[in-house]
Amino acid sequence: MAKKKSRKQPAAKAPMTYKDAGVDIDAGEAMVEGIRTLVEKTYSPRVVGALGGFAGLFSLDFDEDLLKRKYHDPILVSCCDGVGTKLKVAFRTGKLDTVGIDLVAMNVNDLICIGAEPLFFLDYVAVGRLDPERMRDIIAGISNGCVQSGCALLGGETAEMPDFYKTKEFDMAGFAVGVVERNKIINGSGVRAGDSIIALASDGLHSNGYGLARKVIFSKAKFKPSDTPAELEGQTVAQAMLAPTRIYVKAVRAVLAAYKRRNMVRAMAHITGGGLPGNLPRVLPDGLTARLKRSGWKPQGIFELIAKAGPVDQVEMFRVFNMGVGFVMVVSPYRASAVMNRLRKAHQRCWQIGKVVKGGPSIQWA
């Protein structure tokens, strides 16, 4: 009788894991532990509980010694924003510890425009691959920004999305919550013709216009991140393009604390995408506009470099970039000098660049 051939049994396949699909749970847990000290250094006594819960808790009604009520008729204020394609420069250079400052700044600088105190911040970071060391750099920037603005990093979410982002790329969004007394809301309604316009200096591009800036600097002019064009006065291209967005919270709140009457500071504007022409008119009542002196301040070298290398005309430059002015305060003309002195004591460069006049809605240039 012929012998039957035996069939080989297929080798048992190893069970699939989430890590096989590109998501590393262990790396996520290591990341949380790695950022604990960065998060907790932003806490004040108003933070209730510890890192790691399903939600963050914050005590609204008390000041930091927890002894007395701080707000009597509080209005909560919220903002949401991101960093945009400035992240592309961070990817290109590998420097990730400043874009977190940008993320906080883009939110808290909006909050303070109505006189609010930033209370706490939340972040969302989506990555192609979760690398605890890279995440620590990102969160270090966010923590730094929260410390600068006096708000707590109360929570966040990190999503590992290998099918969505390249391995070393990520996107981020931030969410800030603040509070203001109802009778201290600054909304521009008190602006009058003759009011003074004070510009607070930016630290460069901040976080807007990077689509144009990258195209001009890297694609058109072919600069490398390590290049040092004369316009940058010793800075590299990378240093100029990654200079973090300035946080104006402490300087602005110092002015508001010194001048508690609402009609001293009439309006405030964060100068982001759209520049001065797109943002300052937003806080002026109908029938009024701003007359500004272009000679009233000198933009940083990065703006000169982009304008020359493009070339980009001045109208477009002012429509896209902040051009050296990151924040604007509209104040009583009788208090302009005092406000500027207070800003300088808070280490904030500033200039009086114009005044409010009848007209509108477009800015007038003197």
MIZA-472470 format. One record per residue (C-alpha): residue in one letter; x, y, z. Coordinates in steps of 0.25 Angstrom, whole numbers, padded with zeros to 4 digits, always signed. Last residue first. Layout:
BEGIN
AXYZ;...
END
This chain:
BEGIN
A+0002+0438+0027;W-0005+0425+0023;Q-0020+0424+0025;I-0026+0410+0029;S-0038+0406+0022;P-0052+0406+0028;G-0052+0418+0029;G-0053+0432+0032;K-0052+0441+0045;V-0038+0440+0051;V-0031+0431+0061;K-0017+0434+0064;G-0003+0430+0059;I+0010+0422+0062;Q+0013+0424+0077;W+0024+0414+0079;C+0027+0402+0087;R+0037+0393+0093;Q+0033+0384+0104;H+0042+0382+0116;A+0030+0384+0126;K+0036+0397+0130;R+0035+0400+0115;L+0020+0397+0115;R+0018+0406+0127;N+0025+0418+0121;M+0017+0416+0108;V+0004+0416+0116;A+0009+0429+0123;S+0012+0436+0110;A-0002+0432+0104;R-0010+0436+0116;Y-0016+0449+0111;P-0018+0444+0097;S-0027+0433+0103;V-0023+0419+0098;V-0023+0410+0086;M-0013+0399+0088;V-0007+0391+0077;F+0000+0377+0077;G+0011+0370+0068;V+0016+0382+0061;G+0029+0379+0053;M+0023+0378+0039;N+0011+0369+0044;F+0012+0362+0031;V+0002+0359+0020;R-0005+0372+0016;F+0007+0380+0020;M+0016+0373+0011;E+0005+0373+0000;V+0005+0388+0000;Q+0020+0389+0001;D+0023+0381-0011;V+0029+0367-0011;P+0041+0364-0019;G+0042+0353-0015;A+0057+0355-0009;K+0055+0369-0006;A+0042+0369+0001;I+0046+0356+0008;L+0059+0362+0013;E+0053+0375+0018;F+0043+0367+0026;I+0054+0359+0032;G+0062+0371+0035;Q+0052+0376+0046;P+0042+0387+0043;K+0046+0401+0047;W+0036+0410+0054;G+0028+0423+0052;S+0032+0425+0038;R+0020+0418+0033;K+0011+0428+0040;L-0003+0423+0043;R-0016+0429+0042;A-0026+0420+0048;T-0041+0419+0045;L-0054+0424+0050;G-0068+0424+0044;D-0072+0411+0049;P-0065+0407+0062;L-0051+0403+0063;V-0047+0389+0068;R-0047+0381+0054;P-0040+0393+0047;L-0027+0389+0054;N-0027+0375+0049;G-0027+0375+0034;P-0019+0388+0031;L-0009+0385+0042;G-0005+0371+0037;G-0015+0362+0030;G-0011+0350+0038;T-0007+0354+0052;I-0007+0368+0059;H-0014+0366+0072;A-0023+0378+0074;M-0026+0386+0087;A-0037+0397+0089;R-0041+0408+0098;V-0030+0408+0109;M-0033+0420+0118;N-0048+0418+0117;R-0048+0405+0125;R-0043+0412+0138;K-0033+0402+0144;Y-0021+0409+0138;A-0009+0403+0146;A-0015+0389+0146;L-0018+0391+0131;V-0004+0395+0128;A+0002+0384+0135;R-0008+0374+0128;V-0003+0379+0115;A+0012+0376+0119;K+0009+0363+0125;V+0000+0357+0114;Y+0008+0362+0102;I+0014+0349+0098;R+0024+0350+0086;T+0023+0340+0075;P+0035+0331+0075;A+0047+0334+0066;L+0047+0322+0057;M+0049+0330+0044;A+0060+0339+0049;Q+0068+0327+0055;A+0066+0318+0043;V+0071+0329+0034;T+0083+0331+0042;Q+0084+0344+0051;G+0096+0353+0049;E+0089+0366+0045;L+0078+0359+0037;E+0078+0368+0025;A+0093+0364+0023;P+0088+0350+0020;T+0093+0339+0029;D+0091+0325+0023;S+0089+0313+0033;P+0074+0311+0029;K+0078+0310+0014;F+0074+0322+0005;K+0069+0318-0009;A+0064+0332-0012;K+0051+0327-0019;S+0049+0313-0012;F+0055+0315+0002;I+0053+0330+0005;V+0042+0334-0004;K+0033+0322-0003;R+0036+0321+0012;A+0032+0335+0014;L+0019+0334+0005;G+0013+0322+0012;Y+0019+0327+0025;G+0010+0339+0026;N+0007+0338+0040;S+0013+0332+0053;H+0022+0343+0059;L+0029+0349+0047;G+0039+0357+0055;D+0039+0359+0070;S+0028+0369+0070;A+0028+0383+0075;L+0016+0389+0083;A+0009+0400+0075;I+0002+0411+0082;I-0010+0418+0075;S-0014+0431+0081;D-0029+0435+0082;G-0033+0448+0074;A-0046+0442+0069;R-0052+0434+0080;V-0051+0419+0084;G-0061+0416+0095;S-0068+0404+0087;G-0054+0398+0085;N-0058+0385+0092;I-0051+0385+0105;I-0058+0377+0116;K-0056+0383+0130;N-0071+0384+0134;R-0073+0369+0131;E-0060+0365+0139;V-0051+0357+0130;V-0048+0342+0129;G-0039+0334+0121;V-0039+0320+0114;A-0028+0316+0103;F-0029+0305+0093;G-0017+0301+0085;A-0015+0294+0072;M-0003+0285+0067;D+0001+0278+0054;F+0012+0268+0053;E+0023+0263+0044;K+0035+0253+0047;T+0028+0241+0042;K+0019+0247+0031;Y+0005+0250+0035;F-0008+0243+0033;D-0005+0228+0032;P+0004+0229+0045;M-0007+0236+0053;E-0002+0237+0068;A-0011+0247+0075;T-0006+0255+0087;E-0017+0261+0095;G-0016+0273+0105;G-0018+0277+0119;L-0017+0289+0129;L-0005+0296+0124;A-0007+0307+0135;C-0007+0322+0131;G+0003+0333+0135;S+0006+0337+0121;Q+0021+0335+0121;V+0019+0322+0129;C+0009+0317+0119;G+0018+0320+0107;N+0029+0312+0114;S+0020+0300+0116;I+0016+0301+0102;G+0031+0301+0098;A+0034+0290+0107;I+0023+0282+0101;I+0029+0282+0087;D+0043+0278+0093;R+0037+0267+0101;M+0029+0262+0089;R+0042+0261+0081;E+0048+0252+0093;P+0036+0244+0094;D+0035+0240+0079;L+0021+0237+0075;R+0021+0235+0060;G+0012+0243+0050;V+0008+0253+0061;A-0005+0260+0065;V-0003+0270+0076;Y-0015+0276+0083;D-0013+0287+0094;L-0021+0292+0106;F-0018+0305+0113;F-0022+0312+0126;L-0026+0325+0132;P-0023+0336+0123;E-0027+0349+0129;A-0037+0357+0120;G-0036+0371+0115;I-0043+0370+0102;C-0030+0369+0094;I-0024+0360+0105;L-0031+0347+0099;D-0025+0349+0086;N-0010+0350+0091;V-0014+0338+0099;N-0017+0329+0087;M-0006+0332+0077;A+0004+0333+0089;V+0001+0319+0094;L+0004+0312+0080;D+0016+0321+0077;I+0022+0317+0090;G+0020+0302+0086;V+0027+0306+0073;T+0040+0309+0081;D+0045+0295+0085;L+0044+0288+0072;K+0057+0291+0065;G+0059+0280+0055;T+0063+0290+0044;R+0053+0286+0033;F+0043+0281+0042;A+0043+0294+0050;V+0042+0302+0037;K+0030+0294+0033;L+0024+0297+0046;K+0023+0311+0042;T+0012+0306+0033;G+0001+0309+0042;V+0003+0311+0057;G-0011+0308+0062;D-0023+0316+0069;C-0034+0314+0078;C-0039+0325+0088;S-0049+0326+0100;V-0054+0336+0109;L-0062+0334+0122;I-0069+0346+0128;P-0068+0348+0142;D-0077+0357+0151;H-0071+0358+0164;Y-0057+0352+0162;K-0046+0351+0172;R-0053+0344+0184;K-0043+0344+0196;L-0034+0334+0203;L-0029+0324+0192;D-0015+0331+0193;E-0015+0331+0178;D-0028+0338+0175;F-0042+0331+0177;D-0054+0330+0168;L-0049+0322+0156;S-0044+0309+0162;F-0038+0300+0151;L-0041+0286+0148;G-0035+0277+0137;A-0042+0266+0131;F-0040+0251+0129;G-0029+0251+0140;G-0014+0249+0138;L-0008+0262+0143;A-0013+0266+0157;G-0025+0272+0165;V-0030+0286+0165;V-0022+0297+0159;R-0024+0310+0166;P-0012+0308+0175;S-0004+0311+0162;Y+0001+0301+0152;T+0011+0304+0140;K+0022+0296+0146;E+0013+0284+0147;V+0013+0283+0132;L+0028+0283+0129;T+0030+0274+0141;R+0020+0263+0136;I+0025+0264+0122;G+0034+0251+0122;E+0023+0243+0130;V+0013+0246+0119;M+0023+0243+0108;A+0026+0229+0114;E+0011+0226+0114;G+0010+0230+0099;A+0023+0222+0096;D+0017+0210+0102;I+0004+0211+0094;D+0012+0211+0081;V+0003+0214+0069;G+0008+0209+0055;A-0001+0198+0052;D+0009+0188+0057;K+0009+0196+0070;Y-0006+0193+0071;T-0003+0179+0072;M-0004+0167+0062;P-0004+0153+0067;A+0008+0145+0063;K+0004+0135+0052;A+0004+0120+0055;A+0013+0112+0045;P+0004+0105+0034;Q+0003+0090+0037;K+0011+0082+0027;R+0002+0071+0020;S+0007+0057+0022;K+0008+0049+0009;K+0000+0036+0009;K+0008+0023+0008;A+0005+0014-0004;M+0000+0000+0000;
END
